[in-house]
Amino acid sequence: MKRGLHTKLTIGLALLWAGVGCKTAPKAASRPGVPSGIEGQNLEELEEPKDKAFRSRVEGLTHYLTSRSFEFRGKPDDSLKHLEAAAMADPEQESVVILTARRYLQKKKTDKAIEVLRLGQAANPDSVAAHEWLGLAYQQANQPAEAIAAFKTAVAQGQPTLISIRGLTKLHSAAKHFEEAFKVLDTALTKYKPQPEFWIGIADLYRDTGLAAKSKISDIKTGIIAALDKANALKP
């Protein structure tokens, strides 16, 4: 009697244990985030950077690297497309803006060059290069008034190059405004430029402007000598 009861109790406990083991385990609660492919295990969802400047730099860098990739693969049109996108996304990158503008000027697409350079000019108002290349683009587009304005802004900066000085001098000379042309060269003499080539270029511009204005050699001699003295002082 007792043995039978013990047997039934043992069987009952075994069935109960088996029943518990056969129950379906509850599903693990899904964690918030991006599905990883494994149930209940999501990846952490990264927030988009809130810093607009940072996003612009990342986007610009991505397009620039893509542009370089297309360039290496011999696809210049695709390369230029992404180079422009890089400049538009992050116009503070002066070198990218200038490179984009140069490519468009080589293709005689002055409108595209001007568009990119104006963005670069706005993002880098103190950039001599942006103003100088914008002046070149306007000059190529046969817009002398706009070119003069851009070149003037560049020359007013501390370190203009021969690009803006030559451009502005030639434009004034072409319009027969020789007095203005000589003022540009006189302003150039006040700049600090450690390159002998710069001063030799200024001397050449004094000569060319004097010839165009049919000036006496005595009228331009002072400027030529001053420029050559600066070049000589640098001991090229």
HUBELRA-V77231 format. One record per helix or strand of 3 or more residues. SS is the DSSP state (alpha for helix, beta for strand). FROM is the first residue (numbers start at 1). TO is the last residue. If there is no record, write none. Layout:
# HUBELRA-V77231
ss:SS from:FROM to:TO
ss:SS from:FROM to:TO
This chain:
# HUBELRA-V77231
ss:alpha from:2 to:22
ss:beta from:34 to:38
ss:beta from:41 to:43
ss:alpha from:52 to:72
ss:alpha from:76 to:89
ss:alpha from:94 to:106
ss:alpha from:110 to:123
ss:alpha from:128 to:140
ss:alpha from:144 to:156
ss:alpha from:162 to:174
ss:alpha from:178 to:188
ss:alpha from:196 to:212
ss:alpha from:217 to:233
